[in-house]
Each structure stands twice: as C-alpha cells, then as structure tokens.
Amino acid sequence: MKKAIISKRARQTPLSPIRKLHASAVRAEQRGIKIYHLNIGQPDLPTPPEFFKVVRSFSDKYVEYAPSAGYPGVIQAWQKYYQDVGIRFNEDEIIVTTGGSEAILFSLLAVTDHDEEALVFEPMYTNYISFGFMACTTLRPITLSPKNNFHLPKQRDIEKKINVKTKAIILCNPSNPTGTVFSRQELKIIADIALKFGLFIIADETYREIVFGRRSFISLMDFKKVRDRVIIIDSVSKRFNLCGARIGCIASQNKEVMESALKFAQGRLSSPTLEQIAIIPLLKNSRIYTKPLKKEYETRRNAVISGLKQIPGVSCAKSEGAFYATVRLPVKNSEHFCKWLLDSFNDKKETVMLAPGDGFYASPGKGKNEVRIAYVLGSSQLKRAMKIIQLALKKYQYTH
C-alpha cells in the first residue's frame, strides 16, 4: 500500500508563534493558573455597543450570502472611513474581506506567481509567513535592528535584496510586532524603490490610529506617484475591538489588482453577512471610537516599558505605535522560556503567555532570544505581568 503524502507547502508552513503554545496554556488553566495573555493582539477594551445593537435588530428570516465584494452599504461605509482619514477610494476600489488576513492572501495571489518574491521587513507580522507559503510566494527578508527602533535601512541596502523575481514590498505601518512608525522619508524610499523596479506595495495600515508622542501616521496613499501600485490591507479588529467579527478590506486604485481580488472573493462566495452590516455605523463615525485609543495604549506602553526596565538583561525598543513591543530576553531560547512559563512556573497561581520571537522572522536563527509582548490588558495587569516575567527570568536563569 502506497502512503498518501501531504503537500510540501503544508509541511513547510510553520505553526504560528501566537497560537503554538495554546495547549500548554489550556493545561495551565486546568491546573487553576491565571494567565496574563500578552501573546495575541486581542484588546480587552469593549466592543462598541452599536455593533451589538445592529446584530440584535436583524429581522430577516435567514442569513443569506452577501455579495462577494461586500454589501454596497458596507463598501460605502469604508469609503466614508477612508475619506475621514484623508484617503479617497471609489466603490469598485474596495472589497470587503474576511479579516485583514484574507486581504493579505488576496494581495499575494494577485501580484505574485509561484516562487516569485516579496520583500518584507523582519521582525514581521507572523501570518505574512503563513500566507506566503499558501500563495507559494517567497518572502525575501530584510532584518531591521532594535538599535534604531527597527526603522528602515538605507535605500541601497534594500535594493540589494531585489532581483528579477521580486514583485512586491510588504510594509506594516505602524508595525506589528515592533510598534515602529515609519517616517515620510522612509515611506518615500519605499515609493521610490517601487517605481524604480516596477513593484507593488502591500501596505498593511491596520493600526493607523494608534501612534504615540509627536509622531504622525502617513499612508503610502499620500504618495501620488505610486497610488496605482499601492494595495491597502485593513481590518476593523483593532480599532473597534472586533477581532472575532473577521471583517477587513483590500483597497487599491489598480484596476487589475481589484479585478483579480474579486475573482478570489467570488471563490469564497462572501464575507460574514451579519458582521458586515453591523460595522456600518462604526465605520461611518470612526473617530468617536478611535480617538481614545492613542492615549489608552500609550499609557499601557509606558507601563510595559517601565516594568521591563526593572529587569536585568532585558532590552526593548520604545514602541512608537500599535500595541506591541519586541523584547530581547537574557535567554538562549525564548520559545523554551515561554513554554516553561506555562508548564512549570507561576507566582501566586499566576503566569504570563508570550509569543516567541523567532516566529516573526523568515531568516533562520533570528529572534531566538526575543518575544513579542502585546499590551492588550489594563496598566495594572501589565505591571503585574512584568513583575511575573522578572521573577520567572530570575528562576529560569538559575535553573537553566
């Protein structure tokens, strides 16, 4: 009998560092351990009540498929949202997706063929790696340094990574997992490279409202010369605290890209019906909900940074936006430490769940002593979590 073998793609796709320790977390909770979940970008802030009001008022006799591109009313609500942040899209330049994740996949499928490449800056949002494997796109990583807060290198250093197979540049701004907010000059470098080499720009701008201090968010759509090659990835998950609703969008002024994305959207029929309808009032009045985010997450960021500074051997670039920090620990293997936190350590029946850093890199061996912290809990809980990490590291270093 000949054995059936799964695909090479399936074998090579790594587990998500955000989810891979889930089984250990479940076992810890079964032992009565309270876990501070800093491993996943799931904010604890309340979902706007208007969302639930729309869902509860739904009176149709059945839940039908939505149009593949999304309900016209939802697309118009996205238009209003973008208009409020200074970006203009026509209705046929927006497709509603099942979360921002599907928009990433559609983008890669639209602009790369088998074994073609996309430049990506690491550490990166880990699901770029998963979707790269799904789309058979090779991610060509450029490693950023914490020494300059994970900002971009010089233009010539980026261009060295480009070859005949390169089709796109992926940029997450503000960055997940580093919290870096890229300057106008940095974005101009990306725009100039895209023009020079004929590349698309996949711009993940999910966290645009969450920017700290004197920095300001600048969209790649601000650069007129590349508007026809920018593909915006977006989501309602973070700005409206709707992670489970799974609604996002892909938006581009490039007609061929959007025609291609529509084909993929038709292949999956539609995004969730009720959730689409329920986000309309949020998108139309987005500033009411997003304005408080900056102050809240900046307070949380400060609590995390302050706590980490008290821990010997720990280093962390100060996040400029989003709600993440990439942290270097005094350990050789952060995944082992993260698993040990769940399996073998607690302080007063409490522990912390972190995301191992190597899963945010495409380069083998990178990030082995790093973790990503998502500061998605209140400041008092974050202070307690940082103290637990401090106590855990002290014991871990003594026993390992």
C-alpha positions in Angstrom: 0.0 0.0 0.0 1.4 3.3 -1.0 1.3 6.1 1.6 -0.6 9.3 0.8 1.7 12.3 1.4 0.6 15.8 2.3 2.0 18.8 0.3 5.4 20.2 0.7 3.7 23.6 1.3 1.8 22.1 4.3 4.9 20.5 5.7 6.9 23.7 5.5 4.3 26.1 6.8 5.3 26.8 10.5 3.0 26.9 13.4 2.0 30.5 14.5 4.1 31.7 17.5 0.9 33.4 18.6 -1.0 30.2 18.9 1.6 27.4 19.1 1.7 27.2 22.9 -2.1 27.1 23.2 -2.1 23.5 24.5 0.3 24.5 27.3 -2.0 27.4 28.2 -5.0 25.2 28.4 -3.2 22.8 30.7 -2.1 25.6 33.0 -5.6 26.9 33.2 -6.9 23.4 34.1 -4.4 23.5 37.0 -6.0 26.7 38.2 -3.4 29.1 37.0 -4.4 32.6 35.9 -2.7 33.6 32.6 -2.0 37.1 31.5 -2.4 36.7 27.8 0.2 39.0 26.2 0.8 36.6 23.2 -2.1 37.8 21.0 -3.3 41.2 19.8 -6.8 40.7 21.4 -7.6 44.0 23.1 -9.6 43.9 26.3 -11.4 47.2 25.5 -15.2 46.9 25.0 -16.7 46.5 21.5 -18.9 49.5 20.7 -22.5 48.8 21.7 -23.7 50.0 18.3 -22.3 46.8 16.8 -24.4 44.6 19.1 -27.5 46.8 18.6 -27.4 46.2 14.8 -26.9 42.4 15.3 -29.8 42.2 17.7 -32.1 44.2 15.5 -31.5 41.8 12.5 -35.0 40.6 11.5 -34.6 38.7 8.2 -35.8 35.1 8.2 -32.5 33.7 7.2 -28.9 34.8 6.8 -28.0 35.0 3.1 -24.7 35.2 1.3 -23.5 38.8 0.9 -22.2 40.0 -2.5 -18.7 38.7 -3.0 -17.2 42.2 -3.0 -19.3 43.1 0.1 -22.6 44.9 0.6 -22.7 48.2 -1.2 -23.6 49.9 2.1 -20.5 48.4 3.8 -18.3 49.5 0.9 -19.7 53.0 1.1 -19.0 53.0 4.9 -15.4 52.0 4.2 -15.3 54.9 1.7 -16.5 57.3 4.4 -13.9 55.9 6.8 -11.1 56.4 4.3 -12.4 59.9 3.5 -12.2 60.8 7.2 -8.5 59.8 7.3 -7.7 61.6 4.0 -7.8 58.8 1.5 -10.2 58.5 -1.4 -11.4 55.3 -3.0 -14.1 54.6 -5.5 -16.6 51.9 -4.7 -15.0 49.5 -7.2 -11.6 50.0 -5.5 -12.7 48.3 -2.2 -13.5 44.7 -1.5 -14.7 43.5 1.9 -12.6 40.6 3.1 -12.9 38.0 5.9 -10.5 39.9 8.2 -7.3 41.6 7.2 -5.7 38.2 6.9 -7.7 37.3 3.7 -6.8 40.7 2.3 -3.1 39.8 2.7 -3.7 36.4 0.9 -5.6 38.0 -1.9 -2.8 40.6 -2.4 -0.1 38.0 -2.7 -2.2 35.9 -5.0 -2.9 38.9 -7.2 0.7 40.1 -7.7 2.9 37.1 -7.4 3.2 33.8 -9.2 4.7 30.5 -8.0 8.1 31.2 -6.4 8.1 34.9 -7.2 9.2 37.1 -4.3 8.0 39.8 -2.0 10.4 41.9 0.1 9.4 42.0 3.8 11.0 43.7 6.8 11.6 41.5 9.8 10.6 41.0 12.5 7.2 41.0 10.7 3.6 40.1 11.3 3.9 36.3 11.6 1.0 35.5 9.3 2.8 37.0 6.3 4.9 33.9 6.6 1.9 31.5 6.6 0.2 33.3 3.7 3.5 33.4 1.8 3.5 29.6 1.9 -0.2 29.4 1.0 0.4 31.6 -2.0 3.7 30.0 -3.0 5.3 33.4 -2.6 8.9 33.5 -1.4 9.4 36.2 1.3 12.8 37.9 0.9 13.5 39.3 4.4 15.4 42.4 5.3 16.3 42.3 9.0 15.8 45.5 11.0 17.7 46.5 14.1 16.5 47.4 17.6 19.4 49.8 17.7 17.4 52.3 15.6 14.0 51.2 16.8 13.5 48.9 13.8 13.5 51.7 11.3 14.4 51.1 7.6 17.9 50.8 6.4 19.3 52.9 3.6 17.7 52.7 0.2 20.8 51.0 -1.4 20.6 48.2 1.3 17.0 47.5 0.4 17.7 47.5 -3.3 20.4 44.8 -2.8 17.7 42.3 -2.0 15.8 42.9 -5.2 16.1 40.5 -8.2 14.2 39.5 -11.3 11.7 37.5 -9.2 10.8 40.4 -6.9 7.2 41.6 -7.4 6.2 43.4 -4.2 7.2 45.1 -1.0 5.2 44.4 2.2 5.2 47.1 4.8 3.2 47.1 8.1 2.9 50.6 9.4 2.6 51.1 12.4 4.5 47.8 12.8 3.3 44.6 14.2 5.4 43.3 16.1 7.8 46.2 16.8 5.5 49.2 17.2 7.7 51.2 14.7 6.0 54.1 13.0 7.8 54.9 9.7 8.6 58.5 8.7 7.6 60.3 5.5 11.2 60.0 4.3 11.2 56.2 4.9 7.9 55.8 3.0 9.3 57.9 0.2 12.2 55.4 -0.1 9.6 52.6 -0.4 7.7 54.6 -3.1 10.9 55.4 -5.0 12.0 51.7 -5.0 8.6 50.6 -6.2 8.8 53.0 -9.1 12.3 52.2 -10.0 11.9 48.4 -10.0 8.2 48.1 -11.1 7.0 46.7 -7.8 3.6 46.7 -6.0 3.4 47.9 -2.4 1.3 45.9 0.0 0.6 48.4 2.8 -0.8 46.9 6.0 -2.2 50.0 7.7 -4.4 48.3 10.3 -3.0 50.3 13.2 -3.0 53.8 11.7 -4.9 55.4 14.6 -2.5 54.1 17.3 0.5 56.4 17.1 2.3 57.9 20.1 4.0 61.2 21.0 4.8 63.6 18.3 4.9 61.0 15.5 2.1 61.0 13.0 0.8 58.3 10.7 1.4 58.7 7.0 -0.3 56.5 4.5 1.5 55.3 1.4 -1.5 56.6 -0.5 -0.2 60.0 0.3 2.4 59.5 -2.5 0.5 60.2 -5.7 3.1 58.7 -8.0 2.6 55.2 -6.5 -1.2 55.2 -5.9 -1.7 52.8 -8.8 0.5 50.2 -7.2 -0.4 50.5 -3.5 -2.6 47.8 -2.1 -4.1 48.7 1.3 -4.7 46.0 3.8 -7.2 46.9 6.6 -9.3 45.5 9.4 -11.9 46.5 11.9 -10.4 44.1 14.5 -8.1 46.5 16.4 -9.6 50.0 16.0 -13.1 48.8 17.0 -12.1 45.8 19.2 -13.8 43.4 16.9 -11.2 40.6 16.4 -13.8 37.9 16.2 -16.0 39.6 13.7 -13.5 38.8 10.9 -14.1 41.8 8.7 -11.4 43.7 6.8 -10.9 45.0 3.3 -8.5 45.2 0.4 -8.4 48.6 -1.4 -6.4 49.7 -4.4 -6.7 52.1 -7.3 -5.1 49.5 -9.5 -8.0 48.1 -11.6 -6.2 44.8 -12.5 -5.5 44.1 -8.8 -9.1 44.7 -7.8 -10.4 42.6 -10.7 -8.1 39.8 -9.6 -9.1 40.1 -5.9 -12.8 39.9 -6.9 -12.2 36.6 -8.6 -10.7 35.3 -5.3 -13.6 36.8 -3.4 -16.1 35.1 -5.6 -14.3 31.8 -5.0 -15.1 32.0 -1.2 -18.6 33.5 -2.0 -18.8 36.1 0.7 -17.5 37.5 4.0 -19.8 37.2 7.1 -23.1 38.8 6.5 -24.2 40.0 9.9 -20.8 41.3 10.9 -20.7 43.3 7.6 -24.0 45.0 8.3 -23.1 45.7 12.0 -19.8 47.6 11.3 -21.5 50.2 9.1 -22.2 52.7 11.9 -18.7 52.2 13.3 -17.0 53.0 10.0 -19.2 56.0 9.4 -18.3 57.5 12.8 -14.9 56.0 13.3 -13.3 58.9 15.1 -15.7 58.6 18.1 -14.2 55.2 18.7 -10.6 55.6 17.6 -9.8 58.9 19.3 -9.4 57.4 22.8 -7.2 54.6 21.6 -4.0 56.6 21.4 -4.0 57.7 25.0 -5.0 54.4 26.4 -2.4 52.4 24.5 0.3 54.9 25.2 -0.4 54.5 28.9 -0.2 50.8 28.6 3.0 51.1 26.5 4.6 53.1 29.3 3.6 50.6 31.9 5.3 47.8 29.9 8.5 49.8 29.2 8.7 50.9 32.8 8.4 47.3 34.1 10.9 45.9 31.6 13.5 48.5 32.6 13.5 46.9 36.1 14.5 43.5 34.7 18.3 42.8 34.4 19.4 41.8 30.9 16.2 42.8 29.2 16.2 45.3 26.3 13.3 46.8 24.4 13.0 49.5 21.8 10.3 52.0 22.8 7.2 51.4 20.7 6.1 54.3 18.6 2.6 53.0 17.8 0.3 49.9 17.6 0.2 47.9 20.8 3.2 45.6 20.5 6.8 45.5 21.7 9.6 43.2 20.5 11.7 42.4 23.6 15.1 40.8 23.9 15.5 38.5 26.9 18.6 37.1 28.6 17.8 33.6 27.4 19.1 31.4 24.6 15.8 30.0 23.5 12.7 32.2 24.1 10.3 29.5 22.9 11.6 27.2 25.6 11.2 30.0 28.2 7.7 30.8 27.0 6.6 27.2 27.3 8.3 26.9 30.7 6.3 29.9 31.9 3.1 28.0 31.2 4.2 24.4 32.1 6.5 25.0 35.1 6.2 28.4 36.6 3.7 30.5 38.5 3.7 33.2 41.1 0.8 33.1 43.4 -1.0 30.9 40.9 -0.4 33.5 38.1 1.8 33.4 35.0 2.2 35.1 31.6 1.8 33.9 28.0 4.2 35.5 25.5 4.8 34.9 21.7 8.3 33.5 20.9 10.2 35.9 18.7 11.7 33.5 16.1 8.2 33.1 14.6 8.3 36.7 13.5 11.3 36.2 11.3 11.8 34.5 7.9 15.5 34.3 8.4 16.5 31.0 10.1 18.0 31.5 13.6 16.8 35.1 14.1 14.8 36.2 17.1 15.8 33.2 19.2 16.1 35.4 22.3 13.2 37.6 21.6 9.5 37.7 22.5 6.6 39.8 21.3 4.5 41.5 24.0 1.0 42.6 23.1 0.0 45.2 25.7 -3.7 44.5 25.4 -4.5 44.5 29.1 -5.0 47.3 31.6 -2.0 49.1 33.1 -2.3 47.4 36.5 -2.4 44.0 34.9 0.5 44.8 32.7 2.6 45.9 35.7 1.8 42.6 37.4 2.7 40.7 34.3 6.1 42.5 34.0 6.8 41.5 37.6 5.9 37.9 36.9 8.3 37.9 34.0 11.0 39.4 36.2 10.5 36.7 38.8 10.3 34.0 36.2 13.6 35.1 34.5 15.4 35.0 37.8 14.3 31.5 38.5 14.8 30.3 34.9 18.4 31.6 34.7 19.1 29.9 38.0 17.7 26.5 36.9 18.7 26.6 33.2 
